[in-house]
Amino acid sequence: MDPNQQVPANYLDQIATKPQKNGLVSSKFRKIFIVLGGLVIAVIILSIIGALSGGGRSDAWYQLVARLNATAEVADSSNGKIKSSQLRSLNSEIRIFITNTNRDITGPLDKMKIDPKKVPEKIATNESAQPMLDRLEDARLNAVYDRTYAREMTYQLALILSQLRQMYDSASDEETKAFLETAFDNLQATHTSLANYSESTN
């Protein structure tokens, strides 16, 4: 090198080892992180959806339990107050249906880890038998108990039948579907007889 030759200002930059570009590596890592992040978000969303649908499913079962309990309370309370022999017979059918259904429902409830003794307070309040019992007591005092009982119980059984059908449509387990179908079939004839009685007295 000529000592008189001027050194360029960027001489050191020119002779220094240039760092290798790792754009390709960082690009791969970035893509991996994006994919992993997307998977984590998808898992979180699916977990939330699963929890919500599970909660809705258990609420439906708690509601069914509460409705059966309320119906049993009304049927037991009406025993001895009904004058019509036909209605007394239908009331007995309802009590037998509830006894059998409460026995058979334990399988599906156990499978879903639902305790029928722990119905949420809001559901228990919404499905309380008390309003129906109050209306029936007024009817007893006004000497129209049978007609009111038939109307009230027809409506109550219709609610149970509708719920059984909805739960059957959304159920995937064959054992659960079999329980719901049997319960529906066993109750439908009693509901039809009550509805016919109610129509004949109105």
N, CA and C atoms as a LAMMPS dump frame, in Angstrom:
ITEM: TIMESTEP
0
ITEM: NUMBER OF ATOMS
606
ITEM: BOX BOUNDS ff ff ff
-5.0000000000000000e+02 5.0000000000000000e+02
-5.0000000000000000e+02 5.0000000000000000e+02
-5.0000000000000000e+02 5.0000000000000000e+02
ITEM: ATOMS id mol type element x y z
1 1 1 N 0.873 -1.191 0
2 1 2 C 0 0 0
3 1 3 C 0.892 1.217 0
4 2 1 N 0.531 2.188 -0.805
5 2 2 C 1.313 3.43 -0.899
6 2 3 C 1.027 4.258 0.328
7 3 1 N 2.088 4.576 1.135
8 3 2 C 1.854 5.362 2.359
9 3 3 C 1.304 6.733 2.088
10 4 1 N 1.529 7.246 0.865
11 4 2 C 1.026 8.597 0.561
12 4 3 C -0.431 8.589 0.097
13 5 1 N -0.915 7.356 -0.168
14 5 2 C -2.306 7.271 -0.657
15 5 3 C -3.279 7.515 0.491
16 6 1 N -4.255 8.282 0.242
17 6 2 C -5.239 8.592 1.278
18 6 3 C -6.16 7.404 1.534
19 7 1 N -6.375 7.177 2.805
20 7 2 C -7.266 6.072 3.193
21 7 3 C -8.717 6.578 3.131
22 8 1 N -9.589 5.795 2.485
23 8 2 C -10.998 6.237 2.437
24 8 3 C -11.602 6.299 3.849
25 9 1 N -12.515 7.183 4.001
26 9 2 C -13.137 7.375 5.327
27 9 3 C -13.815 6.102 5.821
28 10 1 N -14.336 5.288 4.928
29 10 2 C -15.055 4.073 5.341
30 10 3 C -14.18 2.832 5.183
31 11 1 N -12.87 3.019 5.251
32 11 2 C -11.922 1.916 5.061
33 11 3 C -12.169 0.785 6.055
34 12 1 N -12.336 1.153 7.334
35 12 2 C -12.539 0.128 8.356
36 12 3 C -13.83 -0.656 8.103
37 13 1 N -14.868 0.047 7.623
38 13 2 C -16.124 -0.635 7.298
39 13 3 C -15.925 -1.632 6.163
40 14 1 N -15.055 -1.279 5.226
41 14 2 C -14.831 -2.131 4.066
42 14 3 C -14.105 -3.425 4.433
43 15 1 N -13.131 -3.323 5.379
44 15 2 C -12.341 -4.504 5.701
45 15 3 C -12.943 -5.328 6.839
46 16 1 N -13.872 -4.737 7.548
47 16 2 C -14.499 -5.471 8.649
48 16 3 C -15.355 -6.596 8.092
49 17 1 N -15.424 -7.712 8.858
50 17 2 C -16.265 -8.844 8.463
51 17 3 C -17.728 -8.441 8.591
52 18 1 N -18.423 -8.595 7.496
53 18 2 C -19.826 -8.196 7.493
54 18 3 C -20.665 -9.285 8.153
55 19 1 N -21.546 -8.91 9.086
56 19 2 C -22.394 -9.916 9.73
57 19 3 C -23.333 -10.555 8.716
58 20 1 N -23.517 -11.855 8.883
59 20 2 C -24.421 -12.557 7.977
60 20 3 C -25.865 -12.141 8.245
61 21 1 N -26.573 -11.992 7.197
62 21 2 C -27.99 -11.647 7.343
63 21 3 C -28.762 -12.889 7.764
64 22 1 N -29.562 -12.731 8.801
65 22 2 C -30.357 -13.87 9.262
66 22 3 C -31.833 -13.642 9.007
67 23 1 N -32.117 -12.936 7.908
68 23 2 C -33.505 -12.64 7.564
69 23 3 C -34.326 -13.879 7.356
70 24 1 N -33.702 -14.889 6.729
71 24 2 C -34.416 -16.127 6.458
72 24 3 C -34.806 -16.822 7.757
73 25 1 N -33.838 -16.879 8.723
74 25 2 C -34.096 -17.539 10
75 25 3 C -35.158 -16.791 10.788
76 26 1 N -35.013 -15.474 10.891
77 26 2 C -35.99 -14.696 11.656
78 26 3 C -37.369 -14.767 11.01
79 27 1 N -37.393 -14.848 9.681
80 27 2 C -38.664 -14.966 8.98
81 27 3 C -39.354 -16.281 9.337
82 28 1 N -38.567 -17.376 9.41
83 28 2 C -39.141 -18.677 9.778
84 28 3 C -39.683 -18.655 11.195
85 29 1 N -38.875 -18.085 12.117
86 29 2 C -39.324 -18.005 13.512
87 29 3 C -40.592 -17.172 13.637
88 30 1 N -40.647 -16.103 12.875
89 30 2 C -41.825 -15.24 12.928
90 30 3 C -43.063 -16.014 12.488
91 31 1 N -42.934 -16.792 11.418
92 31 2 C -44.064 -17.576 10.922
93 31 3 C -44.478 -18.631 11.945
94 32 1 N -43.485 -19.272 12.561
95 32 2 C -43.79 -20.297 13.569
96 32 3 C -44.548 -19.684 14.734
97 33 1 N -44.057 -18.51 15.201
98 33 2 C -44.721 -17.846 16.325
99 33 3 C -46.142 -17.427 15.967
100 34 1 N -46.349 -16.978 14.736
101 34 2 C -47.689 -16.56 14.307
102 34 3 C -48.636 -17.762 14.294
103 35 1 N -48.129 -18.886 13.742
104 35 2 C -48.953 -20.1 13.686
105 35 3 C -49.283 -20.593 15.095
106 36 1 N -48.256 -20.638 15.969
107 36 2 C -48.484 -21.088 17.349
108 36 3 C -49.46 -20.162 18.074
109 37 1 N -49.284 -18.874 17.865
110 37 2 C -50.193 -17.906 18.484
111 37 3 C -51.626 -18.113 18.025
112 38 1 N -51.782 -18.368 16.702
113 38 2 C -53.113 -18.634 16.167
114 38 3 C -53.733 -19.884 16.764
115 39 1 N -52.904 -20.928 16.932
116 39 2 C -53.403 -22.169 17.525
117 39 3 C -53.839 -21.962 18.965
118 40 1 N -53.045 -21.208 19.719
119 40 2 C -53.389 -20.937 21.117
120 40 3 C -54.713 -20.192 21.202
121 41 1 N -54.886 -19.189 20.348
122 41 2 C -56.132 -18.414 20.341
123 41 3 C -57.315 -19.31 19.974
124 42 1 N -57.104 -20.196 18.966
125 42 2 C -58.182 -21.1 18.555
126 42 3 C -58.577 -22.035 19.687
127 43 1 N -57.57 -22.559 20.412
128 43 2 C -57.859 -23.459 21.541
129 43 3 C -58.641 -22.728 22.622
130 44 1 N -58.258 -21.484 22.908
131 44 2 C -58.961 -20.688 23.933
132 44 3 C -60.412 -20.464 23.528
133 45 1 N -60.619 -20.106 22.257
134 45 2 C -61.985 -19.852 21.773
135 45 3 C -62.828 -21.117 21.849
136 46 1 N -62.256 -22.252 21.416
137 46 2 C -62.995 -23.517 21.467
138 46 3 C -63.306 -23.924 22.905
139 47 1 N -62.383 -23.65 23.814
140 47 2 C -62.625 -23.964 25.228
141 47 3 C -63.779 -23.147 25.784
142 48 1 N -63.808 -21.87 25.409
143 48 2 C -64.893 -20.99 25.881
144 48 3 C -66.237 -21.467 25.331
145 49 1 N -66.249 -21.8 24.025
146 49 2 C -67.494 -22.283 23.405
147 49 3 C -67.948 -23.576 24.064
148 50 1 N -66.991 -24.468 24.32
149 50 2 C -67.324 -25.732 24.977
150 50 3 C -67.887 -25.518 26.36
151 51 1 N -67.282 -24.578 27.103
152 51 2 C -67.765 -24.297 28.465
153 51 3 C -69.172 -23.719 28.426
154 52 1 N -69.404 -22.82 27.457
155 52 2 C -70.727 -22.204 27.369
156 52 3 C -71.786 -23.229 26.97
157 53 1 N -71.458 -24.07 25.991
158 53 2 C -72.444 -25.067 25.573
159 53 3 C -72.673 -26.094 26.673
160 54 1 N -71.626 -26.439 27.403
161 54 2 C -71.778 -27.371 28.524
162 54 3 C -72.652 -26.782 29.604
163 55 1 N -72.457 -25.48 29.876
164 55 2 C -73.279 -24.812 30.882
165 55 3 C -74.736 -24.778 30.469
166 56 1 N -74.982 -24.498 29.159
167 56 2 C -76.355 -24.487 28.669
168 56 3 C -76.998 -25.845 28.765
169 57 1 N -76.212 -26.883 28.486
170 57 2 C -76.733 -28.241 28.547
171 57 3 C -77.097 -28.61 29.981
172 58 1 N -76.222 -28.285 30.931
173 58 2 C -76.514 -28.621 32.327
174 58 3 C -77.707 -27.813 32.84
175 59 1 N -77.842 -26.574 32.378
176 59 2 C -78.998 -25.759 32.777
177 59 3 C -80.297 -26.41 32.329
178 60 1 N -80.293 -26.973 31.126
179 60 2 C -81.506 -27.632 30.619
180 60 3 C -81.878 -28.824 31.504
181 61 1 N -80.881 -29.583 31.936
182 61 2 C -81.151 -30.731 32.806
183 61 3 C -81.621 -30.285 34.186
184 62 1 N -80.995 -29.233 34.715
185 62 2 C -81.452 -28.695 36.003
186 62 3 C -82.888 -28.196 35.893
187 63 1 N -83.211 -27.575 34.759
188 63 2 C -84.577 -27.076 34.557
189 63 3 C -85.57 -28.23 34.501
190 64 1 N -85.181 -29.304 33.829
191 64 2 C -86.059 -30.478 33.767
192 64 3 C -86.283 -31.059 35.158
193 65 1 N -85.215 -31.169 35.935
194 65 2 C -85.332 -31.68 37.312
195 65 3 C -86.272 -30.786 38.122
196 66 1 N -86.094 -29.467 37.996
197 66 2 C -86.926 -28.524 38.754
198 66 3 C -88.391 -28.627 38.332
199 67 1 N -88.635 -28.798 37.03
200 67 2 C -90.019 -28.919 36.548
201 67 3 C -90.669 -30.209 37.032
202 68 1 N -89.904 -31.272 37.035
203 68 2 C -90.437 -32.539 37.553
204 68 3 C -90.77 -32.407 39.039
205 69 1 N -89.891 -31.751 39.792
206 69 2 C -90.125 -31.56 41.224
207 69 3 C -91.376 -30.711 41.473
208 70 1 N -91.518 -29.64 40.684
209 70 2 C -92.68 -28.764 40.842
210 70 3 C -93.963 -29.512 40.488
211 71 1 N -93.912 -30.314 39.442
212 71 2 C -95.088 -31.087 39.025
213 71 3 C -95.468 -32.114 40.084
214 72 1 N -94.447 -32.743 40.665
215 72 2 C -94.698 -33.715 41.737
216 72 3 C -95.345 -33.037 42.935
217 73 1 N -94.881 -31.826 43.242
218 73 2 C -95.438 -31.095 44.392
219 73 3 C -96.912 -30.78 44.179
220 74 1 N -97.249 -30.353 42.965
221 74 2 C -98.648 -30.038 42.649
222 74 3 C -99.496 -31.311 42.651
223 75 1 N -98.971 -32.386 42.058
224 75 2 C -99.717 -33.655 42.008
225 75 3 C -99.969 -34.182 43.42
226 76 1 N -98.969 -34.098 44.284
227 76 2 C -99.136 -34.561 45.672
228 76 3 C -100.135 -33.686 46.418
229 77 1 N -100.049 -32.382 46.185
230 77 2 C -100.957 -31.448 46.863
231 77 3 C -102.404 -31.647 46.403
232 78 1 N -102.574 -32.021 45.125
233 78 2 C -103.93 -32.172 44.564
234 78 3 C -104.6 -33.464 44.99
235 79 1 N -103.815 -34.392 45.458
236 79 2 C -104.367 -35.674 45.884
237 79 3 C -105.356 -35.445 47.035
238 80 1 N -106.584 -35.871 46.866
239 80 2 C -107.606 -35.667 47.896
240 80 3 C -108.466 -34.441 47.659
241 81 1 N -108.041 -33.547 46.748
242 81 2 C -108.825 -32.34 46.463
243 81 3 C -109.599 -32.472 45.157
244 82 1 N -109.168 -33.376 44.302
245 82 2 C -109.81 -33.56 42.999
246 82 3 C -111.092 -34.388 43.172
247 83 1 N -112.16 -33.912 42.569
248 83 2 C -113.448 -34.611 42.678
249 83 3 C -113.659 -35.611 41.545
250 84 1 N -113.24 -35.266 40.346
251 84 2 C -113.452 -36.136 39.189
252 84 3 C -112.606 -37.408 39.295
253 85 1 N -113.25 -38.548 39.098
254 85 2 C -112.517 -39.815 39.147
255 85 3 C -111.522 -39.909 37.988
256 86 1 N -111.876 -39.334 36.841
257 86 2 C -110.964 -39.337 35.688
258 86 3 C -109.707 -38.537 36.007
259 87 1 N -109.903 -37.353 36.613
260 87 2 C -108.754 -36.518 36.961
261 87 3 C -107.909 -37.16 38.057
262 88 1 N -108.55 -37.83 38.982
263 88 2 C -107.8 -38.524 40.044
264 88 3 C -106.906 -39.598 39.434
265 89 1 N -107.456 -40.295 38.45
266 89 2 C -106.681 -41.328 37.767
267 89 3 C -105.496 -40.716 37.009
268 90 1 N -105.737 -39.605 36.334
269 90 2 C -104.669 -38.935 35.593
270 90 3 C -103.606 -38.375 36.543
271 91 1 N -104.051 -37.887 37.693
272 91 2 C -103.105 -37.378 38.687
273 91 3 C -102.206 -38.511 39.202
274 92 1 N -102.808 -39.688 39.36
275 92 2 C -102.021 -40.859 39.776
276 92 3 C -101 -41.227 38.705
277 93 1 N -101.413 -41.137 37.445
278 93 2 C -100.487 -41.418 36.337
279 93 3 C -99.305 -40.454 36.359
280 94 1 N -99.586 -39.196 36.642
281 94 2 C -98.522 -38.187 36.692
282 94 3 C -97.543 -38.499 37.821
283 95 1 N -98.071 -38.875 38.957
284 95 2 C -97.198 -39.191 40.092
285 95 3 C -96.323 -40.406 39.791
286 96 1 N -96.894 -41.418 39.14
287 96 2 C -96.117 -42.605 38.768
288 96 3 C -95.056 -42.237 37.73
289 97 1 N -95.456 -41.405 36.747
290 97 2 C -94.506 -40.967 35.72
291 97 3 C -93.307 -40.273 36.354
292 98 1 N -93.565 -39.373 37.292
293 98 2 C -92.471 -38.618 37.919
294 98 3 C -91.581 -39.543 38.745
295 99 1 N -92.186 -40.467 39.463
296 99 2 C -91.397 -41.433 40.248
297 99 3 C -90.462 -42.233 39.34
298 100 1 N -91.007 -42.736 38.239
299 100 2 C -90.205 -43.533 37.306
300 100 3 C -89.138 -42.682 36.611
301 101 1 N -89.51 -41.468 36.22
302 101 2 C -88.573 -40.589 35.518
303 101 3 C -87.431 -40.168 36.436
304 102 1 N -87.754 -39.852 37.688
305 102 2 C -86.704 -39.487 38.644
306 102 3 C -85.758 -40.651 38.917
307 103 1 N -86.275 -41.858 38.793
308 103 2 C -85.422 -43.045 38.945
309 103 3 C -84.504 -43.205 37.723
310 104 1 N -85.085 -43.045 36.534
311 104 2 C -84.338 -43.302 35.298
312 104 3 C -83.39 -42.163 34.911
313 105 1 N -83.654 -40.965 35.442
314 105 2 C -82.843 -39.814 35.046
315 105 3 C -81.454 -39.829 35.693
316 106 1 N -81.284 -40.67 36.703
317 106 2 C -80 -40.685 37.424
318 106 3 C -78.841 -41.075 36.517
319 107 1 N -79.092 -41.973 35.539
320 107 2 C -78.027 -42.387 34.618
321 107 3 C -77.463 -41.216 33.827
322 108 1 N -78.307 -40.504 33.063
323 108 2 C -77.807 -39.34 32.315
324 108 3 C -77.187 -38.268 33.22
325 109 1 N -77.79 -38.026 34.374
326 109 2 C -77.251 -36.999 35.27
327 109 3 C -75.874 -37.388 35.795
328 110 1 N -75.713 -38.642 36.176
329 110 2 C -74.406 -39.106 36.659
330 110 3 C -73.351 -38.969 35.571
331 111 1 N -73.73 -39.299 34.341
332 111 2 C -72.794 -39.229 33.222
333 111 3 C -72.303 -37.8 33.002
334 112 1 N -73.193 -36.819 33.245
335 112 2 C -72.82 -35.412 33.047
336 112 3 C -72.387 -34.738 34.349
337 113 1 N -72.265 -35.549 35.406
338 113 2 C -71.835 -35.042 36.715
339 113 3 C -72.738 -33.904 37.204
340 114 1 N -74.062 -34.11 37.07
341 114 2 C -75.049 -33.136 37.527
342 114 3 C -75.733 -33.689 38.766
343 115 1 N -75.696 -32.9 39.84
344 115 2 C -76.341 -33.311 41.089
345 115 3 C -77.763 -32.738 41.126
346 116 1 N -78.798 -33.582 41.057
347 116 2 C -80.168 -33.071 41.031
348 116 3 C -80.577 -32.339 42.308
349 117 1 N -79.787 -32.515 43.364
350 117 2 C -80.095 -31.821 44.618
351 117 3 C -79.494 -30.418 44.661
352 118 1 N -78.732 -30.067 43.62
353 118 2 C -78.072 -28.762 43.594
354 118 3 C -78.558 -27.918 42.415
355 119 1 N -79.865 -27.829 42.268
356 119 2 C -80.447 -26.991 41.219
357 119 3 C -80.115 -25.532 41.522
358 120 1 N -79.554 -24.781 40.558
359 120 2 C -79.245 -23.367 40.796
360 120 3 C -80.477 -22.598 41.27
361 121 1 N -80.237 -21.663 42.161
362 121 2 C -81.341 -20.928 42.798
363 121 3 C -82.248 -20.231 41.784
364 122 1 N -81.64 -19.647 40.75
365 122 2 C -82.43 -18.923 39.746
366 122 3 C -83.396 -19.867 39.033
367 123 1 N -82.908 -21.061 38.666
368 123 2 C -83.766 -22.038 37.986
369 123 3 C -84.848 -22.547 38.934
370 124 1 N -84.457 -22.823 40.178
371 124 2 C -85.428 -23.308 41.167
372 124 3 C -86.537 -22.282 41.381
373 125 1 N -86.165 -21.006 41.408
374 125 2 C -87.153 -19.936 41.606
375 125 3 C -88.084 -19.834 40.399
376 126 1 N -87.495 -19.877 39.184
377 126 2 C -88.302 -19.756 37.96
378 126 3 C -89.276 -20.922 37.801
379 127 1 N -88.884 -22.099 38.28
380 127 2 C -89.711 -23.293 38.1
381 127 3 C -90.503 -23.665 39.363
382 128 1 N -90.547 -22.763 40.31
383 128 2 C -91.23 -23.043 41.573
384 128 3 C -92.701 -23.405 41.352
385 129 1 N -93.182 -24.348 42.153
386 129 2 C -94.589 -24.771 42.063
387 129 3 C -95.521 -23.794 42.767
388 130 1 N -94.982 -22.861 43.545
389 130 2 C -95.816 -22.015 44.392
390 130 3 C -96.873 -21.213 43.644
391 131 1 N -96.526 -20.561 42.51
392 131 2 C -97.586 -19.821 41.795
393 131 3 C -98.75 -20.719 41.373
394 132 1 N -98.438 -21.937 40.92
395 132 2 C -99.497 -22.869 40.522
396 132 3 C -100.308 -23.308 41.733
397 133 1 N -99.62 -23.563 42.833
398 133 2 C -100.319 -23.966 44.065
399 133 3 C -101.245 -22.856 44.553
400 134 1 N -100.807 -21.609 44.416
401 134 2 C -101.639 -20.461 44.828
402 134 3 C -102.894 -20.37 43.961
403 135 1 N -102.722 -20.566 42.643
404 135 2 C -103.886 -20.508 41.742
405 135 3 C -104.855 -21.646 42.036
406 136 1 N -104.329 -22.805 42.343
407 136 2 C -105.187 -23.948 42.661
408 136 3 C -105.922 -23.753 43.982
409 137 1 N -105.278 -23.111 44.93
410 137 2 C -105.94 -22.838 46.203
411 137 3 C -107.087 -21.849 46.005
412 138 1 N -106.853 -20.821 45.182
413 138 2 C -107.947 -19.883 44.848
414 138 3 C -109.092 -20.627 44.169
415 139 1 N -108.733 -21.546 43.271
416 139 2 C -109.764 -22.323 42.563
417 139 3 C -110.541 -23.193 43.53
418 140 1 N -109.863 -23.762 44.518
419 140 2 C -110.549 -24.591 45.517
420 140 3 C -111.551 -23.757 46.298
421 141 1 N -111.141 -22.554 46.663
422 141 2 C -112.028 -21.67 47.426
423 141 3 C -113.224 -21.231 46.581
424 142 1 N -113.054 -21.203 45.255
425 142 2 C -114.136 -20.792 44.357
426 142 3 C -114.866 -21.983 43.733
427 143 1 N -114.586 -23.176 44.25
428 143 2 C -115.253 -24.406 43.817
429 143 3 C -115.053 -24.718 42.33
430 144 1 N -113.872 -24.383 41.806
431 144 2 C -113.558 -24.718 40.402
432 144 3 C -112.188 -25.417 40.344
433 145 1 N -111.936 -26.238 41.354
434 145 2 C -110.606 -26.851 41.474
435 145 3 C -110.285 -27.776 40.295
436 146 1 N -111.209 -28.682 39.977
437 146 2 C -110.931 -29.674 38.929
438 146 3 C -110.589 -29.019 37.595
439 147 1 N -111.416 -28.054 37.205
440 147 2 C -111.206 -27.388 35.918
441 147 3 C -109.851 -26.665 35.898
442 148 1 N -109.535 -25.99 37.003
443 148 2 C -108.263 -25.254 37.091
444 148 3 C -107.075 -26.212 37.125
445 149 1 N -107.243 -27.313 37.861
446 149 2 C -106.174 -28.309 37.913
447 149 3 C -105.878 -28.841 36.509
448 150 1 N -106.923 -29.184 35.772
449 150 2 C -106.742 -29.736 34.423
450 150 3 C -106.016 -28.745 33.522
451 151 1 N -106.409 -27.472 33.608
452 151 2 C -105.774 -26.447 32.776
453 151 3 C -104.316 -26.24 33.172
454 152 1 N -104.068 -26.101 34.474
455 152 2 C -102.704 -25.851 34.961
456 152 3 C -101.779 -27.03 34.661
457 153 1 N -102.273 -28.234 34.9
458 153 2 C -101.425 -29.41 34.701
459 153 3 C -101.207 -29.693 33.216
460 154 1 N -102.189 -29.401 32.398
461 154 2 C -102.009 -29.551 30.946
462 154 3 C -100.864 -28.672 30.463
463 155 1 N -100.854 -27.442 30.941
464 155 2 C -99.788 -26.513 30.553
465 155 3 C -98.432 -26.979 31.079
466 156 1 N -98.399 -27.426 32.325
467 156 2 C -97.147 -27.875 32.926
468 156 3 C -96.574 -29.083 32.181
469 157 1 N -97.428 -30.034 31.844
470 157 2 C -96.963 -31.211 31.109
471 157 3 C -96.516 -30.835 29.697
472 158 1 N -97.164 -29.844 29.102
473 158 2 C -96.748 -29.381 27.771
474 158 3 C -95.333 -28.807 27.824
475 159 1 N -95.022 -28.088 28.903
476 159 2 C -93.673 -27.54 29.07
477 159 3 C -92.641 -28.666 29.163
478 160 1 N -92.973 -29.68 29.934
479 160 2 C -92.047 -30.81 30.102
480 160 3 C -91.859 -31.546 28.775
481 161 1 N -92.955 -31.792 28.056
482 161 2 C -92.866 -32.479 26.768
483 161 3 C -92.025 -31.686 25.773
484 162 1 N -92.235 -30.382 25.735
485 162 2 C -91.463 -29.528 24.827
486 162 3 C -89.978 -29.58 25.165
487 163 1 N -89.67 -29.551 26.449
488 163 2 C -88.274 -29.602 26.854
489 163 3 C -87.643 -30.955 26.542
490 164 1 N -88.377 -32.027 26.776
491 164 2 C -87.866 -33.361 26.455
492 164 3 C -87.535 -33.476 24.968
493 165 1 N -88.394 -32.913 24.129
494 165 2 C -88.163 -32.967 22.681
495 165 3 C -86.917 -32.155 22.298
496 166 1 N -86.792 -30.96 22.857
497 166 2 C -85.625 -30.121 22.551
498 166 3 C -84.334 -30.789 23.006
499 167 1 N -84.365 -31.373 24.192
500 167 2 C -83.171 -32.036 24.715
501 167 3 C -82.825 -33.269 23.885
502 168 1 N -83.849 -33.971 23.42
503 168 2 C -83.62 -35.145 22.566
504 168 3 C -82.93 -34.723 21.265
505 169 1 N -83.395 -33.629 20.666
506 169 2 C -82.836 -33.149 19.401
507 169 3 C -81.376 -32.74 19.531
508 170 1 N -80.976 -32.259 20.721
509 170 2 C -79.594 -31.798 20.9
510 170 3 C -78.686 -32.852 21.537
511 171 1 N -79.263 -33.983 21.965
512 171 2 C -78.456 -35.021 22.617
513 171 3 C -77.699 -35.84 21.583
514 172 1 N -76.505 -36.309 21.963
515 172 2 C -75.696 -37.135 21.054
516 172 3 C -75.512 -38.55 21.6
517 173 1 N -75.629 -38.691 22.916
518 173 2 C -75.436 -39.987 23.547
519 173 3 C -76.699 -40.838 23.383
520 174 1 N -76.535 -42.074 22.923
521 174 2 C -77.69 -42.934 22.636
522 174 3 C -78.489 -43.279 23.895
523 175 1 N -77.794 -43.503 24.999
524 175 2 C -78.487 -43.83 26.252
525 175 3 C -79.351 -42.659 26.718
526 176 1 N -78.8 -41.466 26.588
527 176 2 C -79.547 -40.267 26.97
528 176 3 C -80.753 -40.062 26.066
529 177 1 N -80.552 -40.251 24.767
530 177 2 C -81.665 -40.113 23.821
531 177 3 C -82.766 -41.133 24.124
532 178 1 N -82.37 -42.349 24.489
533 178 2 C -83.355 -43.392 24.813
534 178 3 C -84.172 -42.998 26.038
535 179 1 N -83.504 -42.441 27.052
536 179 2 C -84.219 -41.988 28.251
537 179 3 C -85.23 -40.896 27.9
538 180 1 N -84.784 -39.9 27.13
539 180 2 C -85.645 -38.766 26.788
540 180 3 C -86.833 -39.215 25.94
541 181 1 N -86.603 -40.137 25.005
542 181 2 C -87.685 -40.641 24.154
543 181 3 C -88.711 -41.42 24.97
544 182 1 N -88.228 -42.261 25.887
545 182 2 C -89.14 -43.039 26.731
546 182 3 C -89.971 -42.124 27.631
547 183 1 N -89.317 -41.131 28.224
548 183 2 C -90.025 -40.186 29.094
549 183 3 C -91.098 -39.441 28.308
550 184 1 N -90.746 -39.017 27.104
551 184 2 C -91.702 -38.293 26.26
552 184 3 C -92.914 -39.173 25.94
553 185 1 N -92.645 -40.4 25.498
554 185 2 C -93.737 -41.31 25.132
555 185 3 C -94.637 -41.623 26.33
556 186 1 N -94.038 -41.804 27.502
557 186 2 C -94.82 -42.135 28.699
558 186 3 C -95.713 -40.988 29.156
559 187 1 N -95.269 -39.757 28.88
560 187 2 C -96.034 -38.599 29.364
561 187 3 C -97.067 -38.114 28.347
562 188 1 N -96.816 -38.379 27.088
563 188 2 C -97.66 -37.811 26.034
564 188 3 C -99.131 -38.228 26.153
565 189 1 N -99.377 -39.499 26.455
566 189 2 C -100.771 -39.98 26.545
567 189 3 C -101.513 -39.289 27.689
568 190 1 N -100.841 -39.124 28.833
569 190 2 C -101.464 -38.446 29.975
570 190 3 C -101.77 -37.002 29.63
571 191 1 N -100.83 -36.339 28.943
572 191 2 C -101.042 -34.942 28.552
573 191 3 C -102.242 -34.822 27.611
574 192 1 N -102.355 -35.747 26.663
575 192 2 C -103.483 -35.716 25.715
576 192 3 C -104.821 -35.88 26.442
577 193 1 N -104.87 -36.808 27.388
578 193 2 C -106.11 -37.029 28.161
579 193 3 C -106.472 -35.791 28.978
580 194 1 N -105.463 -35.162 29.589
581 194 2 C -105.707 -33.945 30.371
582 194 3 C -106.193 -32.819 29.476
583 195 1 N -105.561 -32.669 28.3
584 195 2 C -105.952 -31.603 27.38
585 195 3 C -107.399 -31.798 26.915
586 196 1 N -107.773 -33.053 26.643
587 196 2 C -109.151 -33.337 26.217
588 196 3 C -110.126 -33.017 27.343
589 197 1 N -109.769 -33.349 28.578
590 197 2 C -110.633 -33.061 29.723
591 197 3 C -110.789 -31.546 29.875
592 198 1 N -109.656 -30.836 29.761
593 198 2 C -109.679 -29.394 29.926
594 198 3 C -110.564 -28.739 28.869
595 199 1 N -110.495 -29.211 27.63
596 199 2 C -111.32 -28.652 26.555
597 199 3 C -112.804 -28.933 26.784
598 200 1 N -113.101 -30.091 27.326
599 200 2 C -114.512 -30.47 27.536
600 200 3 C -115.158 -29.68 28.678
601 201 1 N -114.35 -29.104 29.557
602 201 2 C -114.917 -28.369 30.69
603 201 3 C -114.886 -26.864 30.481
604 202 1 N -114.368 -26.42 29.334
605 202 2 C -114.302 -24.977 29.057
606 202 3 C -115.355 -24.571 28.041
